[in-house]
Amino acid sequence: MPVPATSKPLSRRGRPPRLPSSTRSLWIASTRYPRFPRLRGDLEVDVAIIGAGITGLTAATLLKAAGKTVAVLEAQRVAEGVTGYTTAHLTEVVDASLRTLISHFGEDGARDALAASRASLDRIAAFVQERGIECGFHRLPGFYFAETEDGLEDVQKEYEAAERLGMRAVLTEDVPLPFPVAAAVRFEDQARFHVRQYLLPLLLAIPGGGSHVFEDTRALDVEDGSPCQVKAEGGVVTAREVLLATHVPLNKLFLQTKLAHFRSYVLACRIDGPVPDGLFWDTADPYHYLRGQEVEDETLLVVGGEDHKTGQEEDTEARFRALLEYAAARFPVRAVRYRWSAQVVEPVDGLPFLGRNSLSAHVYVGTGYSGTGMTFGTLAAMVTSDLILGRDNRWARLFDATRVKPLAAARQFVSENVDFPAHFLADRLKKAEADSLRELAVGQGKLVEVEGKKVAAYRDEDGTLHALDPVCTHMRCLVEFNDTEKSWDCPCHGSRFDTDGKVLNGPAVKDLGIIEQGGAASHPLEPPLAPRE
């Protein structure tokens, strides 16, 4: 069912504008990156880094500065994964409420978590200053706000927690938004930037001196040892240490049971009048988040929200429509320039998992950044690079990837892990969505019953049929079609695949099996179908 806006519209001038026909983030649309080669042959370096987002590129920068040789392996294009689909809020405030942090980690642990977030924000600011990076880095306040009296208790309790933790925060009704707000906690000295403009100078400084960056090079397996071996498309990389900077760990690691995968939706809008200068997030569930961003001589309003678990929403387009309804009810939206969605990985206890992987001597991970991936992604690079270099890191124990907090996270652990057995069994018993490939319209994807077996079938705009094995290659759940992004999404652990079966998001590393590839307008399993004119 379509998801309504989380509160009634306040006002509206006519009908909301149209959504763009395709999804693309403003960060990718507004920057050009050079291409990097594929791995061709075997290679030996000090550290192999799998993933070229903010964690991988920051870690490579820190490790190379310390005299290590690195090889960065990116399965697709550099900074076009989750990092390229962020909203780039830079906050010391984490996604979990301050009350949750205190409950799970105590006041000292919560203070350390906030100090770590602050340190990562300062690390970004230092790179900007030291390297003269022009990325629109800008300090500004952040506001956790309630539109109505229903959210006042949450705001009040969050403010009280902020006071206990010694944060620079005030309770206020003075919020620079063009619609009524009941109250807010104002957090000082947060920041925003253009993430791909920030990362480009770091990226360009990595190759050379025995270090490398490879694109279109998917890591298939990692063998811990002395040395480690990363088996990838195109060759084997031998390294003393390996960092998994892939947003979610590869394959069937135990960490998967401590993570939940969500899709979050974003619009970049042109509005009449000024865009508020601040970072804003509300008390709704799921919550909305707002900020401005300068792009091509104009400032766009970036609005996000309408989250849901990956692979568990039949009408993803409804999420974009609900988000547009929300924005148009509160701002004079003139046009939607860009729209996109991103994968958000939630940890069961509220903090990311950083450091040496379970049962590994030389393999490190960074995952579970929740909605604060820019700060936690940078922190992951700081913590893991220190550990790889044999340095003490004051936050390593708090974020330890092997930690188990049974009392803090037991209920959430059980809640998130019920998805795997439920979908693994129920999806196999559930009737297919169509009984014949002929039922598929152009642009439509469904699980279709073909000769007694389910097929993940999609008919593209030319009428070509793409037929895939619907069994996710990670843990063998059945995928679901994402109509907006034309992808096959797994409801169990969040893996995503394109309509040709190629992996878009892990933890899966192997593509879906192709049953048979159709021709220009037909498929061997069916009579020809004329393409749309």
C-alpha positions as MATLAB code, in Angstrom:
seq = 'MPVPATSKPLSRRGRPPRLPSSTRSLWIASTRYPRFPRLRGDLEVDVAIIGAGITGLTAATLLKAAGKTVAVLEAQRVAEGVTGYTTAHLTEVVDASLRTLISHFGEDGARDALAASRASLDRIAAFVQERGIECGFHRLPGFYFAETEDGLEDVQKEYEAAERLGMRAVLTEDVPLPFPVAAAVRFEDQARFHVRQYLLPLLLAIPGGGSHVFEDTRALDVEDGSPCQVKAEGGVVTAREVLLATHVPLNKLFLQTKLAHFRSYVLACRIDGPVPDGLFWDTADPYHYLRGQEVEDETLLVVGGEDHKTGQEEDTEARFRALLEYAAARFPVRAVRYRWSAQVVEPVDGLPFLGRNSLSAHVYVGTGYSGTGMTFGTLAAMVTSDLILGRDNRWARLFDATRVKPLAAARQFVSENVDFPAHFLADRLKKAEADSLRELAVGQGKLVEVEGKKVAAYRDEDGTLHALDPVCTHMRCLVEFNDTEKSWDCPCHGSRFDTDGKVLNGPAVKDLGIIEQGGAASHPLEPPLAPRE';
ca = [
       0.000    0.000    0.000;
       1.164    3.577   -0.627;
       2.713    5.097    2.478;
       1.180    8.467    3.438;
       3.197   11.407    4.680;
       3.792   11.081    8.390;
       1.655   14.144    9.194;
      -1.140   16.004    7.442;
      -0.079   18.546    4.814;
       0.329   22.040    6.231;
      -0.201   23.878    2.965;
       0.265   23.339   -0.748;
       0.404   25.494   -3.834;
      -1.222   23.344   -6.492;
      -0.095   19.793   -7.137;
       3.438   18.617   -6.295;
       5.892   18.540   -9.228;
       6.731   15.349  -11.060;
       9.396   12.971   -9.896;
      12.343   12.368  -12.274;
      11.834    9.217  -14.340;
      15.101    7.638  -13.163;
      17.139    7.585   -9.975;
      20.521    9.300   -9.732;
      22.187   11.063   -6.828;
      23.191   14.706   -7.062;
      26.705   13.779   -5.861;
      27.327   11.524   -8.858;
      25.519   13.788  -11.324;
      27.585   16.834  -10.331;
      31.100   15.300  -10.388;
      33.340   13.539  -12.878;
      35.846   10.928  -11.756;
      38.663    9.385  -13.802;
      38.492    5.702  -14.660;
      40.815    3.203  -13.019;
      41.973   -0.134  -14.485;
      40.762   -3.608  -13.690;
      43.064   -5.932  -11.821;
      44.893   -8.077  -14.389;
      47.206  -10.572  -12.756;
      48.507  -11.227   -9.263;
      49.798   -8.512   -6.952;
      51.463   -8.159   -3.549;
      51.013   -5.197   -1.177;
      51.067   -4.478    2.533;
      47.305   -3.931    2.839;
      44.447   -4.948    0.553;
      41.358   -2.747    0.933;
      38.098   -4.060   -0.486;
      35.707   -1.215   -1.263;
      36.350    2.319   -2.522;
      33.862    4.398   -0.573;
      34.630    6.824    2.222;
      36.005    4.083    4.505;
      38.271    2.466    1.941;
      39.640    5.691    0.463;
      40.209    7.296    3.872;
      41.955    4.172    5.176;
      44.122    4.000    2.044;
      45.085    7.653    2.543;
      46.032    7.126    6.209;
      47.920    3.886    5.553;
      49.881    5.253    2.597;
      50.814    8.316    4.654;
      52.211    5.876    7.243;
      54.423    4.219    4.605;
      52.286    1.210    3.677;
      51.544    0.053    0.145;
      47.846   -0.511   -0.521;
      45.633   -1.985   -3.214;
      42.035   -0.730   -3.276;
      39.648   -3.125   -5.027;
      36.261   -1.725   -6.091;
      33.629   -4.026   -7.581;
      32.038   -1.223   -9.617;
      33.040    2.458   -9.811;
      34.935    4.375   -7.150;
      32.674    6.334   -4.750;
      29.517    5.233   -6.566;
      28.336    2.700   -4.008;
      26.652    3.698   -0.763;
      29.021    6.676   -0.442;
      27.685    8.048   -3.723;
      24.086    7.774   -2.504;
      24.388    9.411    0.905;
      22.870   12.686    2.102;
      26.272   13.633    3.582;
      25.245   14.867    7.008;
      28.315   15.257    9.220;
      27.220   14.960   12.832;
      28.600   13.943   16.178;
      25.015   12.945   16.991;
      24.535    9.305   16.030;
      21.406    7.691   14.603;
      20.627    5.821   17.807;
      19.079    8.112   20.390;
      21.326    9.399   23.150;
      19.105    7.549   25.616;
      19.759    4.296   23.721;
      23.509    4.861   23.848;
      23.385    5.459   27.603;
      21.201    2.396   28.118;
      23.436    0.116   26.043;
      26.906    1.463   26.816;
      26.571    3.569   29.974;
      27.282    7.283   30.219;
      31.039    6.846   29.777;
      30.532    4.672   26.706;
      28.044    7.144   25.247;
      30.491   10.016   25.807;
      33.235    8.028   24.095;
      30.955    7.302   21.117;
      30.182   11.000   20.729;
      33.858   11.912   21.119;
      34.723    9.408   18.389;
      32.118   10.936   16.067;
      33.529   14.385   16.822;
      37.059   13.159   16.077;
      35.982   11.785   12.693;
      34.302   15.082   11.821;
      37.508   16.883   12.820;
      39.555   14.440   10.701;
      37.497   15.407    7.654;
      37.906   19.104    8.467;
      41.679   18.631    8.802;
      41.958   16.930    5.385;
      39.931   19.765    3.854;
      42.256   22.369    5.345;
      45.572   20.543    4.879;
      44.903   19.637    1.254;
      42.909   22.675    0.216;
      39.921   20.578   -0.798;
      37.050   22.552   -2.294;
      33.998   20.565   -1.308;
      31.674   23.099    0.320;
      32.640   21.980    3.834;
      30.543   24.133    6.126;
      30.000   24.166    9.898;
      26.379   24.620   10.958;
      23.948   23.600   13.734;
      21.846   20.455   13.756;
      18.250   20.308   14.997;
      16.321   17.302   16.332;
      12.776   18.627   16.113;
       9.149   17.783   16.812;
       6.509   19.292   14.556;
       3.673   18.635   16.988;
       3.138   18.067   20.690;
       3.225   14.307   20.041;
       7.014   14.487   19.740;
       7.699   16.854   22.630;
       8.506   14.103   25.119;
      11.143   12.624   22.807;
      12.748   16.027   22.293;
      12.738   16.785   26.022;
      14.286   13.419   26.925;
      16.936   13.749   24.230;
      17.850   17.183   25.539;
      18.136   15.829   29.085;
      20.406   13.040   27.833;
      22.533   15.583   25.925;
      22.936   17.588   29.130;
      24.019   14.493   31.062;
      26.636   13.789   28.401;
      27.989   17.339   28.392;
      27.065   18.138   24.801;
      26.787   21.649   23.397;
      23.017   21.537   23.083;
      20.052   23.764   23.917;
      16.291   23.212   24.009;
      14.634   25.726   21.693;
      11.510   26.668   19.768;
      13.586   28.867   17.442;
      14.137   26.561   14.468;
      14.931   28.039   11.005;
      12.287   26.076    9.124;
       9.371   27.569    7.133;
       6.718   25.562    8.980;
       5.610   25.325   12.623;
       7.849   23.363   14.987;
       6.854   22.592   18.576;
      10.404   22.290   19.948;
      13.888   21.088   19.076;
      17.271   20.240   20.498;
      19.893   22.394   18.807;
      23.334   20.773   18.547;
      26.188   23.171   17.744;
      29.078   22.729   15.335;
      27.877   19.971   13.011;
      28.805   20.142    9.294;
      27.968   19.306    5.694;
      30.012   18.825    2.505;
      29.949   17.422   -1.031;
      31.297   13.943   -0.418;
      32.587   13.164   -3.911;
      34.321   16.528   -4.218;
      35.947   15.765   -0.870;
      37.077   12.253   -1.792;
      38.488   13.002   -5.255;
      41.778   14.581   -4.073;
      42.280   11.727   -1.595;
      41.647    9.198   -4.355;
      44.071   10.775   -6.826;
      46.907   10.648   -4.285;
      46.625    6.885   -3.685;
      48.097    5.298   -6.867;
      51.881    5.267   -7.180;
      54.812    4.165   -5.061;
      53.601    0.567   -5.066;
      49.962    1.424   -4.311;
      47.005    0.878   -6.647;
      43.303    1.535   -7.210;
      41.289   -0.956   -9.272;
      37.711   -0.633  -10.515;
      35.385   -3.311  -11.919;
      37.275   -5.789   -9.749;
      35.043   -7.778   -7.430;
      36.635   -9.571   -4.487;
      35.287  -13.118   -4.396;
      36.930  -14.582   -1.306;
      39.332  -13.618    1.477;
      41.680  -16.105    3.107;
      43.106  -15.023    6.451;
      46.708  -15.990    7.019;
      50.325  -14.887    7.031;
      50.025  -13.519    4.425;
      46.349  -13.146    3.484;
      45.039  -13.790    0.007;
      42.198  -11.935   -1.682;
      40.833  -13.882   -4.629;
      39.320  -11.378   -7.038;
      38.134  -11.115  -10.593;
      41.351  -10.760  -12.559;
      43.868  -12.096  -10.069;
      44.959  -12.750   -6.499;
      46.147   -9.996   -4.172;
      48.529  -11.122   -1.452;
      48.685   -8.834    1.581;
      49.787   -8.830    5.192;
      46.450   -7.293    6.264;
      43.011   -6.965    4.655;
      40.312   -4.369    5.328;
      36.728   -5.145    4.317;
      35.381   -1.655    3.594;
      32.361   -2.904    1.668;
      29.613   -1.371    3.859;
      28.496   -4.912    4.654;
      30.959   -7.771    5.202;
      31.439  -10.232    2.384;
      29.652  -13.571    2.447;
      28.479  -15.487    5.511;
      30.317  -13.824    8.393;
      28.736  -13.949   11.872;
      28.476  -10.157   11.750;
      25.508  -10.548    9.388;
      23.391  -11.662   12.328;
      24.061   -8.347   14.097;
      22.992   -6.131   11.191;
      19.699   -5.104    9.575;
      19.408   -3.641    6.070;
      17.121   -0.763    5.099;
      16.407    1.377    2.042;
      16.148    5.125    2.586;
      14.763    7.548   -0.008;
      16.029   10.998   -0.998;
      14.862   13.951   -3.115;
      16.924   16.974   -4.126;
      14.456   19.802   -4.760;
      14.546   23.292   -6.182;
      12.360   25.489   -3.978;
      11.130   29.075   -4.102;
      12.985   31.082   -1.484;
      16.042   30.302    0.627;
      16.976   26.810    1.765;
      17.318   26.624    5.577;
      20.934   26.588    6.760;
      21.214   23.636    9.109;
      20.868   19.898    9.469;
      17.391   18.795   10.524;
      15.876   15.462   11.548;
      12.473   14.898   13.115;
      10.838   12.642   15.703;
       8.710   10.728   13.172;
       9.131    6.975   12.730;
      10.553    6.488   10.173;
      12.075    9.916   10.524;
      12.752   12.611    7.903;
      16.023   14.468    7.475;
      16.720   17.753    5.696;
      19.653   19.898    4.575;
      20.753   22.182    1.769;
      23.433   21.589   -0.862;
      24.980   23.963   -3.391;
      25.051   22.410   -6.859;
      25.722   24.217  -10.143;
      25.178   27.743   -8.773;
      21.984   26.915   -6.919;
      21.130   25.567   -3.497;
      18.907   22.489   -3.456;
      16.838   21.199   -0.572;
      17.800   17.585    0.180;
      14.977   15.648    1.858;
      15.283   12.041    3.000;
      13.234    9.420    4.812;
      10.467    6.829    4.308;
      12.836    3.984    5.245;
      11.871    0.305    5.100;
      13.678   -3.000    5.337;
      15.373   -3.978    2.093;
      13.299   -6.316   -0.075;
      10.196   -5.885    2.103;
       8.302   -3.179    0.215;
       6.158   -4.070   -2.787;
       5.605   -0.478   -3.946;
       8.893    1.393   -3.638;
       7.568    4.180   -5.867;
       5.045    4.949   -3.114;
       7.942    5.803   -0.821;
       9.142    8.501   -3.214;
       5.606    9.830   -3.607;
       5.165    9.993    0.174;
       8.464   11.838    0.508;
       7.421   14.336   -2.154;
       4.086   14.835   -0.368;
       5.992   15.524    2.834;
       8.324   18.034    1.179;
       5.615   19.809   -0.833;
       3.455   20.220    2.273;
       6.244   22.104    4.029;
       8.242   23.869    1.320;
       7.317   25.644   -1.932;
       8.826   22.885   -4.101;
       9.220   24.049   -7.690;
      10.982   20.990   -9.153;
      12.640   17.745   -8.133;
      16.102   17.740   -9.709;
      17.285   14.341   -8.474;
      15.962   11.352   -6.594;
      17.744    8.296   -5.279;
      17.713    5.700   -2.524;
      20.479    4.221   -0.435;
      21.261    1.140    1.571;
      21.426    1.775    5.327;
      22.877   -0.884    7.610;
      21.668   -0.775   11.205;
      23.631   -2.439   14.046;
      21.626   -4.211   16.727;
      23.055   -2.185   19.628;
      23.301    1.274   18.040;
      27.039    1.517   17.246;
      29.039    0.260   14.258;
      31.329   -2.763   14.312;
      34.933   -1.752   13.664;
      38.189   -3.656   13.935;
      39.470   -7.194   13.607;
      36.876   -9.626   12.324;
      35.771  -12.579   14.447;
      38.181  -15.562   14.280;
      40.565  -13.563   12.062;
      44.154  -12.546   12.756;
      44.663  -10.147    9.852;
      41.210   -9.302    8.441;
      39.472   -6.103    9.600;
      35.954   -4.802    9.018;
      33.917   -1.622    9.212;
      30.119   -1.961    9.073;
      26.855   -0.938   10.708;
      27.146    2.817   10.198;
      23.384    3.369   10.388;
      22.363    6.795    9.008;
      25.647    8.496    9.910;
      27.894    6.849    7.356;
      30.108    9.847    6.622;
      31.302   10.193   10.203;
      31.273    6.505   11.113;
      32.801    5.555    7.751;
      35.660    7.942    8.458;
      35.940    6.657   12.025;
      36.148    3.089   10.702;
      39.153    4.083    8.612;
      40.795    5.765   11.609;
      40.284    2.814   13.965;
      41.204    0.028   11.539;
      44.257    1.827   10.140;
      45.555    2.333   13.688;
      45.068   -1.366   14.455;
      46.775   -2.398   11.207;
      49.698   -0.113   12.056;
      49.966   -1.546   15.582;
      48.927    1.704   17.223;
      46.655    2.096   20.225;
      43.243    3.556   19.455;
      41.166    4.857   22.346;
      37.874    3.832   20.712;
      38.822    0.380   19.413;
      37.381   -1.473   22.400;
      34.042    0.383   22.348;
      33.450   -0.364   18.643;
      35.089   -3.816   18.666;
      33.662   -5.866   15.793;
      33.630   -9.011   17.950;
      31.690   -7.481   20.843;
      28.545   -9.132   22.153;
      26.210   -7.139   24.388;
      23.484   -9.692   25.161;
      21.393   -7.519   27.485;
      21.609   -4.393   25.357;
      20.826   -5.971   22.018;
      19.045   -9.271   22.671;
      15.544   -8.097   21.740;
      16.766   -6.333   18.578;
      18.971   -9.329   17.683;
      15.992  -11.691   17.800;
      13.769   -9.219   15.923;
      16.179   -8.729   13.038;
      17.156  -12.379   12.662;
      13.615  -13.655   12.430;
      13.629  -12.417    8.811;
      15.951  -15.148    7.574;
      14.016  -18.271    8.633;
      10.670  -16.583    7.959;
      11.501  -15.620    4.380;
      13.595  -18.709    3.674;
      10.600  -20.950    4.369;
       7.566  -18.794    3.606;
       8.808  -17.456    0.267;
       9.180  -20.978   -1.068;
       5.629  -21.837   -0.105;
       4.170  -18.593   -1.430;
       2.500  -18.648   -4.832;
       4.373  -16.969   -7.673;
       3.221  -13.487   -8.677;
       2.446  -14.600  -12.240;
       1.707  -17.924  -13.914;
       3.176  -17.035  -17.296;
       5.960  -14.899  -18.713;
       3.357  -13.481  -21.098;
       1.787  -11.644  -18.158;
       4.844   -9.389  -17.768;
       4.293   -5.878  -19.099;
       7.163   -3.744  -20.374;
       9.158   -2.370  -17.423;
       7.715   -4.956  -15.035;
       9.459   -7.575  -12.897;
       7.850  -10.494  -11.059;
       8.480  -13.966   -9.719;
       6.898  -16.135  -12.410;
       6.029  -19.830  -12.322;
       7.763  -21.535  -15.275;
       7.561  -25.313  -15.623;
       6.964  -25.704  -11.892;
       9.811  -23.430  -10.798;
       9.976  -19.771   -9.820;
      11.854  -17.445  -12.162;
      12.855  -13.828  -11.424;
      11.700  -12.305  -14.711;
      11.909   -8.699  -15.918;
      10.861   -7.250  -19.269;
      12.863   -4.152  -20.203;
      11.734   -1.128  -22.198;
      12.672   -2.827  -25.481;
      10.554   -5.847  -24.635;
      13.594   -8.025  -23.883;
      12.982  -10.574  -21.169;
      15.648  -11.079  -18.483;
      15.119  -14.397  -16.640;
      17.130  -15.192  -13.517;
      17.370  -17.755  -10.759;
      15.521  -15.992   -7.881;
      17.631  -17.618   -5.143;
      19.987  -15.105   -3.498;
      23.562  -16.345   -3.719;
      24.289  -15.289   -0.129;
      21.984  -17.406    2.059;
      19.468  -18.682   -0.525;
      16.397  -16.561    0.274;
      14.202  -15.556   -2.663;
      14.673  -12.038   -4.042;
      11.880   -9.494   -4.565;
      11.577   -6.966   -7.402;
      12.211   -3.278   -6.646;
      10.059   -1.524   -9.219;
      11.580    1.946   -8.858;
      15.249    1.001   -9.120;
      14.685   -2.038  -11.346;
      16.621   -4.324   -9.045;
      16.125   -7.665   -7.317;
      16.414   -7.191   -3.535;
      16.857   -9.883   -0.886;
      14.597   -9.494    2.176;
      16.868  -11.561    4.429;
      20.268   -9.821    4.490;
      19.843   -6.963    2.022;
      21.793   -8.131   -1.032;
      20.677   -6.459   -4.272;
      21.122   -7.452   -7.927;
      20.471   -5.688  -11.229;
      18.123   -7.100  -13.867;
      21.010   -9.033  -15.427;
      21.763  -10.631  -12.063;
      24.906   -8.598  -11.289;
      25.536   -7.848   -7.593;
      24.710   -4.249   -6.640;
      24.967   -4.525   -2.848;
      26.443   -7.249   -0.650;
      26.822   -9.334    1.370;
      26.398  -11.548   -1.721;
      29.510  -11.715   -3.906;
      28.177  -13.996   -6.658;
      25.677  -12.921   -9.316;
      22.247  -14.489   -9.694;
      22.200  -17.320  -12.201;
      20.933  -16.488  -15.673;
      18.285  -18.984  -16.770;
      18.178  -17.792  -20.370;
      18.801  -14.418  -21.977;
      16.080  -13.106  -24.285;
      16.578  -11.518  -27.672;
      15.616   -8.019  -28.736;
      11.932   -8.608  -28.165;
      11.387  -12.225  -27.226;
      12.480  -15.086  -25.033;
      12.912  -18.766  -25.898;
      10.288  -19.694  -23.278;
       7.520  -17.647  -24.858;
       6.171  -16.350  -28.188;
       7.587  -13.020  -29.423;
       6.270   -9.853  -27.803;
       6.429   -6.579  -29.673;
       8.358   -3.842  -27.850;
       6.658   -0.616  -26.778;
       6.402    1.872  -29.633;
];
